[in-house]
Amino acid sequence: MDEKNRSSLIEQLAMSMGAVTESQAKLDQTRYDSSTGTLYCNGVKYSKNMVDDALNYFRRLQAQANASGSREMQNIGVYYQIAVECILLMENGQNDSSVEKK
């Protein structure tokens, strides 16, 4: 049996027993590809447009919460601010640095 067939057989046996291939494991990892703006999260791929839509969504909700005048809604607005800042940090590839507002 040649090496390619042997490797294929071993991989198929491993998968039949529940093992995860290297390509599947990489897809399941949560990571952000800054070169494409793509977010990979729990096996799902989110495009740059979707990430930007999420950023705009949370900015809009934050503005609505802050404008509501309700103390409770303004407190909720803090959670939206956190989401906005996390997306900006991810997009800018920063861990401990301040983020410039776009």
Sine and cosine of phi, psi and omega as CSV:
sin_phi,cos_phi,sin_psi,cos_psi,sin_omega,cos_omega
0.00,0.00,0.76,-0.64,-0.02,-1.00
-0.97,0.23,0.24,-0.97,-0.11,-0.99
-0.88,0.48,-0.64,0.77,-0.03,-1.00
-0.90,0.43,-0.73,0.69,0.01,-1.00
-0.91,0.41,-0.62,0.78,0.02,-1.00
-0.89,0.45,-0.72,0.69,0.02,-1.00
-0.89,0.46,-0.67,0.74,0.01,-1.00
-0.89,0.46,-0.69,0.72,0.00,-1.00
-0.89,0.45,-0.70,0.72,0.02,-1.00
-0.89,0.46,-0.69,0.72,0.01,-1.00
-0.90,0.45,-0.68,0.74,0.01,-1.00
-0.89,0.45,-0.66,0.75,0.04,-1.00
-0.90,0.44,-0.69,0.73,0.01,-1.00
-0.89,0.46,-0.69,0.73,0.00,-1.00
-0.91,0.41,-0.59,0.81,0.01,-1.00
-0.91,0.41,-0.35,0.94,0.02,-1.00
-0.99,-0.14,0.14,0.99,0.09,-1.00
0.99,-0.15,0.08,1.00,0.02,-1.00
-0.94,0.34,0.45,-0.89,0.01,-1.00
-0.96,-0.29,0.74,-0.68,0.02,-1.00
-0.96,0.29,0.30,-0.95,0.00,-1.00
-0.86,0.51,-0.65,0.76,-0.01,-1.00
-0.92,0.39,-0.60,0.80,0.05,-1.00
-0.93,0.38,-0.65,0.76,0.00,-1.00
-0.89,0.46,-0.65,0.76,0.01,-1.00
-0.91,0.42,-0.62,0.78,0.01,-1.00
-0.92,0.39,-0.57,0.82,-0.03,-1.00
-0.97,0.25,-0.30,0.95,0.01,-1.00
-0.94,0.35,0.63,-0.78,0.12,-0.99
-1.00,0.08,0.86,-0.51,-0.02,-1.00
-0.39,-0.92,0.30,-0.95,0.02,-1.00
-0.85,-0.53,0.81,-0.58,0.04,-1.00
-1.00,-0.10,0.98,-0.18,-0.08,-1.00
-0.93,0.38,-0.38,0.93,0.00,-1.00
-0.94,0.33,-0.48,0.88,0.01,-1.00
-0.92,-0.39,-0.23,0.97,-0.07,-1.00
0.97,0.23,0.33,0.94,-0.06,-1.00
-0.99,-0.12,0.70,-0.72,0.07,-1.00
-0.96,-0.29,0.79,-0.62,0.08,-1.00
-0.95,-0.30,0.85,-0.52,-0.11,-0.99
-0.60,-0.80,0.89,-0.45,0.03,-1.00
0.80,0.61,0.67,0.74,0.05,-1.00
0.99,0.14,0.08,1.00,0.00,-1.00
-0.92,-0.40,0.64,-0.76,-0.02,-1.00
-0.97,-0.24,0.83,-0.55,0.02,-1.00
-0.92,-0.38,0.83,-0.56,-0.04,-1.00
-0.95,0.31,0.22,-0.97,0.06,-1.00
-0.84,0.54,-0.64,0.77,0.02,-1.00
-0.88,0.48,-0.64,0.77,0.01,-1.00
-0.93,0.37,-0.63,0.77,0.03,-1.00
-0.90,0.43,-0.68,0.73,0.04,-1.00
-0.90,0.43,-0.62,0.78,0.06,-1.00
-0.89,0.46,-0.66,0.75,0.03,-1.00
-0.89,0.45,-0.67,0.74,0.03,-1.00
-0.87,0.50,-0.73,0.68,0.02,-1.00
-0.90,0.43,-0.61,0.79,0.03,-1.00
-0.87,0.50,-0.76,0.65,-0.02,-1.00
-0.93,0.36,-0.55,0.84,0.08,-1.00
-0.90,0.44,-0.67,0.74,0.00,-1.00
-0.91,0.42,-0.70,0.71,0.02,-1.00
-0.90,0.43,-0.61,0.79,0.03,-1.00
-0.89,0.45,-0.71,0.71,0.01,-1.00
-0.88,0.47,-0.67,0.74,0.03,-1.00
-0.90,0.44,-0.68,0.73,0.00,-1.00
-0.90,0.43,-0.68,0.73,-0.02,-1.00
-0.93,0.36,-0.52,0.85,-0.02,-1.00
-0.99,0.13,-0.19,0.98,-0.11,-0.99
-0.92,0.39,-0.45,0.89,-0.05,-1.00
0.99,0.10,-0.25,0.97,0.02,-1.00
-0.99,0.15,0.76,-0.66,0.02,-1.00
-0.88,0.48,-0.63,0.78,0.00,-1.00
-0.90,0.44,-0.69,0.73,0.00,-1.00
-0.93,0.37,-0.58,0.81,0.05,-1.00
-0.91,0.40,-0.57,0.82,0.09,-1.00
-0.91,0.42,-0.63,0.77,0.05,-1.00
-0.91,0.40,-0.55,0.83,0.04,-1.00
-0.84,0.54,-0.47,0.88,0.05,-1.00
-0.89,0.45,-0.63,0.78,0.03,-1.00
-0.91,0.42,-0.61,0.79,0.05,-1.00
-0.92,0.39,-0.61,0.79,0.05,-1.00
-0.89,0.46,-0.65,0.76,0.03,-1.00
-0.88,0.48,-0.70,0.72,0.02,-1.00
-0.88,0.48,-0.69,0.73,0.02,-1.00
-0.87,0.50,-0.75,0.66,-0.04,-1.00
-0.91,0.43,-0.61,0.79,0.03,-1.00
-0.90,0.43,-0.67,0.74,0.03,-1.00
-0.91,0.43,-0.67,0.74,0.01,-1.00
-0.90,0.44,-0.65,0.76,0.04,-1.00
-0.89,0.46,-0.69,0.73,0.01,-1.00
-0.88,0.47,-0.74,0.67,-0.03,-1.00
-0.90,0.43,-0.56,0.83,-0.04,-1.00
-1.00,-0.01,-0.03,1.00,0.04,-1.00
0.90,0.45,0.57,0.82,-0.04,-1.00
-0.94,-0.34,0.56,-0.83,0.04,-1.00
-0.94,-0.34,-0.79,0.61,-0.09,-1.00
-0.89,-0.46,0.14,0.99,-0.10,-0.99
-0.99,-0.16,0.28,-0.96,0.08,-1.00
-0.97,0.24,0.40,-0.92,-0.05,-1.00
-0.94,-0.34,0.74,-0.67,0.09,-1.00
-0.98,0.21,0.73,-0.69,0.01,-1.00
-0.95,0.31,0.67,-0.74,0.03,-1.00
-1.00,0.07,0.00,0.00,0.00,0.00
